[in-house]
Amino acid sequence: MEQNRISFYDQISRNKWKSFFLMLMIVLVFVLFGFVIGKALGPLYFTGIMILSIIISIFYIWIGYFFSDKIALASVNAKPASERDYPQFHNSVEGLSLASGMPKPKLYVMENSEINAFASGRDPQHAVICVTTGALKKLDKQELEGVLSHELSHVANFDIRFMTLVAVLVGMIAIISQIFLRSLWFRGNRDNDSKGNVIFMLIGIVLAILAPIVVQIVQLAISRKREYVADASAVKFIRSPTGLVKALKKIDAENPSSDERQKINKAVAPLFISDPFKRKIQNLFSTHPPIRERIAILERM
């Protein structure tokens, strides 16, 4: 069975490459869409759309990038975790931070009986880790360190920065699509439109409808790949998958109540170590890979 073992180095490298490849797909969709619009309506029109979409995207992403941690914490009503009230939480993060060579992030706790956690912040110097009260009560020291290692891995891998860049491209495509489709209402029929322009116009309409859906699917696929990377990086930090495997098994066995689900905003669901809504059906729009698949991979490391 030795040939079936998985190296966490290989797992990290493989999924990082897959993430970059998926991001390249978003870039190619963006370039193709821009080319079609330029052909259909002319380069000056496309330049105008680009400038407007870039301004809107930069403003939106600037807020999200610099205030992502504050937005995420406020959305779940998280409170600072004091060392007096949560000594094990602080001791575990301090030890893992020293082992990984990263500064200790700010620690927060959110009132929720289910086991979950998330990390946010644009870089290790501005990182936060938030865990549920359920995680602190139900996980032993080894399991908690497995979860915290996963979250520290997101910080170490600059996942917030990477996903922000992806969000910029996805957001620009969505904005360009909306501007293009809405502008067609004001454009009307033009007799001087050539047959070639009409063809590109039709292609542009199809892309404007499909491109935002396609890139959102790709964005979620990237998010799932980053979870695999964080799992493998957690094993790299603590040199053992046992704690994280045991924690994920406990998470998989839980069945959150509707009250607990309502406490979490769907917009921040991708940040958590597992889907807080426990959606059973896995599809292209899933925010997380299947927990049992993650467990199976970790058990082979």
Backbone hydrogen bonds, N-H to C=O, Kabsch-Sander energy under -0.5 kcal/mol:
donor,donor_aa,acceptor,acceptor_aa,energy
4,N,1,M,-1.8
5,R,2,E,-1.7
6,I,300,R,-2.8
11,Q,7,S,-2.4
12,I,8,F,-2.4
13,S,9,Y,-2.5
14,R,10,D,-3.0
15,N,11,Q,-2.0
16,K,12,I,-2.0
17,W,13,S,-2.2
18,K,14,R,-2.0
19,S,15,N,-1.9
20,F,16,K,-2.3
21,F,17,W,-2.4
22,L,18,K,-2.4
23,M,19,S,-2.3
24,L,20,F,-2.2
25,M,21,F,-1.6
26,I,22,L,-1.4
27,V,23,M,-2.0
28,L,24,L,-2.5
29,V,25,M,-2.2
30,F,26,I,-2.3
31,V,27,V,-2.5
32,L,28,L,-2.7
33,F,29,V,-2.6
34,G,30,F,-2.3
35,F,31,V,-2.5
36,V,32,L,-2.3
37,I,33,F,-2.3
38,G,34,G,-2.3
39,K,35,F,-2.1
40,A,36,V,-2.4
41,L,37,I,-2.9
42,G,37,I,-0.5
42,G,38,G,-1.5
46,F,42,G,-1.9
47,T,43,P,-2.4
48,G,44,L,-1.9
49,I,45,Y,-2.1
50,M,46,F,-2.7
51,I,47,T,-2.5
52,L,48,G,-2.1
53,S,49,I,-2.7
54,I,50,M,-2.6
55,I,51,I,-2.2
56,I,52,L,-2.2
57,S,53,S,-2.7
58,I,54,I,-2.9
59,F,55,I,-1.9
60,Y,56,I,-2.3
61,I,57,S,-3.3
62,W,58,I,-2.5
63,I,59,F,-1.6
64,G,60,Y,-2.0
65,Y,61,I,-3.6
66,F,62,W,-2.2
67,F,63,I,-1.7
68,S,64,G,-0.7
71,I,67,F,-2.7
72,A,68,S,-2.5
73,L,69,D,-2.5
74,A,70,K,-2.3
75,S,71,I,-2.0
76,V,72,A,-1.0
76,V,73,L,-0.5
77,N,74,A,-1.0
78,A,73,L,-2.5
79,K,109,V,-3.0
81,A,107,L,-2.5
82,S,80,P,-0.8
86,Y,82,S,-2.3
90,H,86,Y,-1.9
91,N,87,P,-2.9
92,S,88,Q,-2.5
93,V,89,F,-2.0
94,E,90,H,-2.6
95,G,91,N,-2.2
96,L,92,S,-2.4
97,S,93,V,-2.6
98,L,94,E,-2.2
99,A,95,G,-2.1
100,S,96,L,-2.0
101,G,97,S,-1.0
102,M,97,S,-2.0
106,K,127,A,-2.1
108,Y,129,I,-2.6
109,V,79,K,-3.0
110,M,131,V,-2.2
112,N,110,M,-0.9
116,N,114,E,-0.6
118,F,130,C,-2.5
119,A,271,L,-0.6
120,S,128,V,-2.1
126,H,123,D,-1.8
127,A,124,P,-0.8
128,V,120,S,-2.5
129,I,106,K,-2.5
130,C,118,F,-2.9
131,V,108,Y,-2.0
132,T,116,N,-2.2
133,T,110,M,-1.9
134,G,112,N,-2.6
134,G,114,E,-0.5
135,A,114,E,-0.6
136,L,132,T,-1.6
137,K,133,T,-1.6
138,K,134,G,-2.5
139,L,135,A,-1.8
144,L,140,D,-2.9
145,E,141,K,-2.2
146,G,142,Q,-1.6
147,V,143,E,-2.0
148,L,144,L,-2.8
149,S,145,E,-2.3
150,H,146,G,-1.6
151,E,147,V,-2.0
152,L,148,L,-2.7
153,S,149,S,-1.8
154,H,150,H,-1.3
155,V,151,E,-1.4
156,A,152,L,-2.9
157,N,153,S,-2.5
158,F,155,V,-1.5
159,D,154,H,-2.5
162,F,158,F,-2.5
163,M,159,D,-3.1
164,T,160,I,-1.8
165,L,161,R,-1.9
166,V,162,F,-2.0
167,A,163,M,-2.4
168,V,164,T,-2.0
169,L,165,L,-1.8
170,V,166,V,-2.7
171,G,167,A,-3.0
172,M,168,V,-2.4
173,I,169,L,-2.2
174,A,170,V,-2.1
175,I,171,G,-2.5
176,I,172,M,-3.0
177,S,173,I,-2.3
178,Q,174,A,-2.0
179,I,175,I,-2.7
180,F,176,I,-2.7
181,L,177,S,-2.5
182,R,178,Q,-2.5
183,S,179,I,-2.2
184,L,180,F,-1.0
185,W,181,L,-0.6
185,W,182,R,-1.0
186,F,182,R,-0.7
186,F,183,S,-0.5
187,R,183,S,-1.4
188,G,184,L,-1.6
193,D,190,R,-1.4
198,V,194,S,-2.1
199,I,195,K,-2.0
200,F,196,G,-2.2
201,M,197,N,-2.4
202,L,198,V,-2.3
203,I,199,I,-2.4
204,G,200,F,-2.7
205,I,201,M,-2.1
206,V,202,L,-2.1
207,L,203,I,-2.6
208,A,204,G,-2.6
209,I,205,I,-1.5
210,L,206,V,-2.6
211,A,207,L,-3.2
214,V,210,L,-2.7
215,V,211,A,-2.8
216,Q,212,P,-1.5
217,I,213,I,-2.0
218,V,214,V,-2.2
219,Q,215,V,-2.6
220,L,216,Q,-2.1
221,A,217,I,-1.9
222,I,218,V,-2.3
223,S,219,Q,-2.0
224,R,220,L,-2.1
225,K,221,A,-2.1
226,R,222,I,-2.2
227,E,223,S,-1.0
228,Y,224,R,-1.4
229,V,225,K,-2.1
230,A,226,R,-2.3
231,D,227,E,-2.3
232,A,228,Y,-2.3
233,S,229,V,-2.8
234,A,230,A,-2.0
235,V,231,D,-1.5
236,K,232,A,-1.8
237,F,233,S,-2.1
238,I,234,A,-2.3
239,R,235,V,-2.0
245,V,241,P,-2.7
246,K,242,T,-2.6
247,A,243,G,-2.1
248,L,244,L,-2.7
249,K,245,V,-2.1
250,K,246,K,-1.7
251,I,247,A,-2.3
252,D,248,L,-2.6
253,A,249,K,-1.4
254,E,250,K,-0.6
254,E,251,I,-1.0
261,R,257,S,-1.9
262,Q,258,S,-1.8
263,K,259,D,-0.5
263,K,260,E,-0.8
264,I,261,R,-1.5
268,V,265,N,-1.4
269,A,266,K,-0.8
271,L,268,V,-1.6
272,F,268,V,-0.6
272,F,269,A,-1.2
273,I,117,A,-2.1
278,K,275,D,-1.7
282,Q,280,K,-0.6
286,S,283,N,-1.8
294,R,290,P,-2.0
295,I,291,I,-2.6
296,A,292,R,-2.2
297,I,293,E,-2.0
298,L,294,R,-2.5
299,E,295,I,-2.6
300,R,296,A,-0.5
300,R,297,I,-1.0
301,M,298,L,-1.7
